[in-house]
Amino acid sequence: MAKRGKKYIEAAKLVDRQKYYAADEALELVQKTSFVNFDASVEVAFRLGVDPKRADQQIRGAVVLPNGTGKVRRVLVFAKGEKAKEAVAAGADFVGDQEYVDKIRDGWLDFDVVVATPDMMGEVGKLGRILGPKGLMPNPKTGTVTFEVEKAVKEIKAGKVEYRVDKAGNVHVPIGKVSFGTEKLRENLKTIYETILKAKPAAAKGTYVKNVTVSSTMSPGIKIDPATI
């Protein structure tokens, strides 16, 4: 097991690892246990009772958090003509077609989200081996393959987050920064929690939300009683 630093150990003393905290108490605690000297990100992790190996139990999508994530995300849009102009007007950081396909092939990855119009996916699809493992591949399920370029860019800039179940049945989503305070973090947490509940696959059996844990950058995890969200 990795050796923990003094500050982590001090922070961990404040958290009862066996206890399921009320949502507000957990979010207050996540602010108290942040010991880094920068505005730490806050993340929620859901452990779900699904089998991600089965196609009918895949959970993936995107939602706009009411208070954003506190992080400015750099958006690359693959589009041509009028749709390219629309992307520029909406505030996309990079807009183009073949030149960006070539740049990415050459190792350029200075962006956080990729949006593509459907007619560009033939070219963008060739970047699957580069973008796929980094979770950057545009996908219709998350609204990043679309002709509604303006809407897509504005939502991402406003704090749209993607969620996706991993191989172990977990979903990790950022819900803001420590500086947001309890109320804004709770609003974001409630939004993503309700979204995850609505995404429950019909084929999932037994307890759907098994665990909800909140943590900040490098801090201990704090369990939340889902009934209090």
C-alpha positions as CSV (number, residue, x, y, z in Angstrom):
1,M,0.0,0.0,0.0
2,A,1.3,3.5,-0.8
3,K,2.7,5.4,2.1
4,R,0.5,8.3,3.0
5,G,1.8,11.8,3.9
6,K,1.2,13.5,7.3
7,K,-1.5,15.8,5.9
8,Y,-3.5,13.0,4.4
9,I,-3.3,11.1,7.7
10,E,-4.5,14.1,9.6
11,A,-7.4,14.6,7.2
12,A,-8.3,10.9,7.4
13,K,-8.7,11.2,11.2
14,L,-11.7,13.5,10.6
15,V,-13.5,10.8,8.5
16,D,-15.3,7.8,10.0
17,R,-14.7,5.2,7.2
18,Q,-17.6,3.1,8.4
19,K,-20.2,5.9,8.6
20,Y,-22.6,6.9,5.8
21,Y,-22.9,10.7,6.2
22,A,-25.8,12.9,5.3
23,A,-25.1,14.7,2.0
24,D,-24.5,18.2,3.5
25,E,-22.3,16.8,6.3
26,A,-20.2,14.9,3.8
27,L,-19.8,17.9,1.5
28,E,-18.8,20.1,4.5
29,L,-16.3,17.4,5.5
30,V,-14.9,17.2,2.0
31,Q,-14.1,20.9,2.2
32,K,-12.4,20.5,5.7
33,T,-10.3,17.5,4.6
34,S,-8.9,19.2,1.5
35,F,-5.2,19.8,2.5
36,V,-3.7,20.8,-0.9
37,N,-2.6,24.4,-1.4
38,F,-4.9,24.9,-4.5
39,D,-8.6,25.0,-5.1
40,A,-9.1,21.2,-5.2
41,S,-11.6,19.5,-7.5
42,V,-14.5,17.6,-5.8
43,E,-15.6,14.3,-7.4
44,V,-18.4,11.8,-6.7
45,A,-18.1,8.1,-7.3
46,F,-21.1,5.8,-7.7
47,R,-20.7,2.1,-7.3
48,L,-23.6,0.6,-9.3
49,G,-25.2,-2.9,-9.3
50,V,-24.8,-3.4,-13.1
51,D,-22.8,-5.7,-15.2
52,P,-20.9,-3.4,-17.6
53,K,-19.8,-6.4,-19.8
54,R,-23.4,-6.7,-20.9
55,A,-24.5,-4.3,-23.7
56,D,-27.9,-3.7,-22.1
57,Q,-26.3,-2.6,-18.8
58,Q,-24.0,0.1,-20.2
59,I,-24.5,3.5,-18.7
60,R,-23.2,6.5,-20.6
61,G,-24.4,10.1,-21.2
62,A,-23.8,13.7,-20.3
63,V,-25.5,16.3,-18.1
64,V,-25.1,20.1,-17.6
65,L,-24.4,20.7,-13.9
66,P,-26.3,23.8,-12.6
67,N,-23.1,25.4,-11.2
68,G,-20.6,24.0,-13.7
69,T,-17.3,22.3,-12.6
70,G,-15.1,25.3,-12.0
71,K,-12.9,24.2,-14.8
72,V,-12.6,25.9,-18.1
73,R,-12.7,23.2,-20.8
74,R,-10.9,23.6,-24.2
75,V,-13.3,22.5,-27.0
76,L,-12.1,21.3,-30.4
77,V,-14.8,21.2,-33.0
78,F,-14.5,19.2,-36.3
79,A,-16.8,21.0,-38.8
80,K,-16.8,22.7,-42.2
81,G,-18.5,25.8,-43.7
82,E,-21.4,27.3,-41.8
83,K,-21.1,24.8,-39.0
84,A,-17.5,25.8,-38.5
85,K,-18.6,29.5,-38.3
86,E,-21.3,28.5,-35.8
87,A,-18.7,26.8,-33.6
88,V,-16.4,29.8,-33.6
89,A,-19.3,32.1,-32.7
90,A,-20.3,29.8,-29.9
91,G,-16.9,30.1,-28.3
92,A,-15.1,26.9,-29.4
93,D,-11.3,27.1,-28.8
94,F,-10.3,25.2,-32.0
95,V,-12.4,24.7,-35.1
96,G,-11.4,23.0,-38.4
97,D,-11.3,19.7,-40.2
98,Q,-8.4,17.9,-41.9
99,E,-5.6,20.1,-40.4
100,Y,-6.7,19.1,-36.9
101,V,-6.9,15.4,-37.9
102,D,-3.2,15.7,-39.0
103,K,-2.2,17.7,-35.9
104,I,-3.6,15.0,-33.6
105,R,-1.9,12.3,-35.6
106,D,1.3,14.3,-35.0
107,G,0.7,14.2,-31.2
108,W,-1.2,17.4,-30.5
109,L,-3.7,16.9,-27.6
110,D,-4.2,20.4,-26.1
111,F,-7.9,20.2,-25.7
112,D,-10.4,18.6,-23.2
113,V,-13.5,17.8,-25.3
114,V,-14.1,17.0,-29.0
115,V,-17.3,17.8,-30.9
116,A,-17.8,16.7,-34.5
117,T,-20.6,17.1,-37.0
118,P,-21.8,13.7,-38.3
119,D,-20.3,14.3,-41.8
120,M,-16.9,14.6,-40.2
121,M,-17.0,11.3,-38.4
122,G,-15.5,9.4,-41.3
123,E,-12.2,11.3,-40.8
124,V,-12.5,11.7,-37.0
125,G,-13.1,7.9,-36.7
126,K,-9.6,7.3,-38.0
127,L,-8.3,8.9,-34.8
128,G,-10.0,6.3,-32.6
129,R,-6.8,4.7,-31.4
130,I,-5.5,8.1,-30.2
131,L,-8.8,9.6,-28.9
132,G,-10.5,6.5,-27.6
133,P,-8.2,5.5,-24.8
134,K,-8.2,9.1,-23.5
135,G,-12.0,9.3,-23.5
136,L,-12.0,12.0,-26.1
137,M,-13.8,10.3,-29.0
138,P,-17.0,12.2,-29.9
139,N,-20.2,10.1,-29.3
140,P,-23.9,10.7,-30.1
141,K,-24.8,9.5,-26.6
142,T,-23.0,12.4,-25.0
143,G,-24.2,14.9,-27.5
144,T,-20.7,15.4,-29.1
145,V,-21.6,14.1,-32.5
146,T,-24.2,16.6,-33.7
147,F,-25.1,19.2,-36.2
148,E,-26.3,21.4,-33.2
149,V,-22.8,22.7,-32.8
150,E,-23.7,25.9,-31.1
151,K,-25.8,24.1,-28.4
152,A,-23.0,21.5,-27.8
153,V,-20.2,24.1,-27.4
154,K,-22.3,26.3,-25.1
155,E,-23.3,23.4,-22.9
156,I,-19.8,22.2,-22.5
157,K,-18.6,25.7,-21.6
158,A,-21.5,26.0,-19.1
159,G,-20.4,22.8,-17.2
160,K,-21.6,19.8,-19.1
161,V,-20.0,16.6,-17.8
162,E,-19.9,13.1,-19.2
163,Y,-20.5,10.0,-17.2
164,R,-19.7,6.5,-18.1
165,V,-19.7,3.2,-16.2
166,D,-16.2,1.6,-16.0
167,K,-15.3,-2.1,-16.1
168,A,-15.8,-2.4,-12.3
169,G,-19.3,-0.9,-12.3
170,N,-18.2,2.6,-11.1
171,V,-19.0,6.0,-12.4
172,H,-16.8,9.0,-11.5
173,V,-18.0,12.5,-12.1
174,P,-16.5,15.9,-11.1
175,I,-19.0,18.1,-9.2
176,G,-17.0,21.3,-8.7
177,K,-14.3,22.8,-6.6
178,V,-13.8,23.0,-2.8
179,S,-14.4,26.8,-3.1
180,F,-17.9,26.2,-4.4
181,G,-19.2,25.7,-0.8
182,T,-21.8,23.2,0.3
183,E,-24.9,24.5,-1.4
184,K,-23.5,24.6,-5.0
185,L,-21.8,21.2,-4.5
186,R,-25.1,19.8,-3.3
187,E,-27.0,21.1,-6.3
188,N,-24.5,19.6,-8.6
189,L,-24.4,16.3,-6.7
190,K,-28.3,16.1,-6.8
191,T,-28.3,16.8,-10.5
192,I,-25.8,14.0,-11.3
193,Y,-27.5,11.6,-8.8
194,E,-30.9,12.0,-10.4
195,T,-29.4,11.6,-13.8
196,I,-27.7,8.3,-12.8
197,L,-31.0,7.1,-11.3
198,K,-32.9,7.8,-14.6
199,A,-30.1,5.9,-16.5
200,K,-30.9,2.7,-14.6
201,P,-31.0,-0.2,-17.2
202,A,-34.1,-2.3,-17.2
203,A,-31.9,-5.4,-17.1
204,A,-30.2,-4.3,-13.8
205,K,-31.2,-6.5,-10.9
206,G,-30.9,-6.0,-7.1
207,T,-29.6,-2.8,-5.5
208,Y,-28.8,-0.3,-8.2
209,V,-26.8,2.4,-6.3
210,K,-24.6,0.4,-3.9
211,N,-22.4,3.2,-2.8
212,V,-21.9,6.9,-3.1
213,T,-18.5,8.4,-2.1
214,V,-17.3,12.0,-2.4
215,S,-13.7,13.2,-2.2
216,S,-11.5,16.1,-3.2
217,T,-8.1,15.9,-4.9
218,M,-5.8,13.6,-2.8
219,S,-8.3,13.6,0.1
220,P,-9.9,10.5,1.8
221,G,-13.3,9.3,0.4
222,I,-16.4,10.1,2.4
223,K,-19.4,7.8,2.1
224,I,-22.9,9.4,1.6
225,D,-26.3,8.0,2.5
226,P,-28.0,8.2,-0.9
227,A,-31.4,8.9,0.8
228,T,-30.1,12.3,2.0
229,I,-29.2,13.6,-1.5
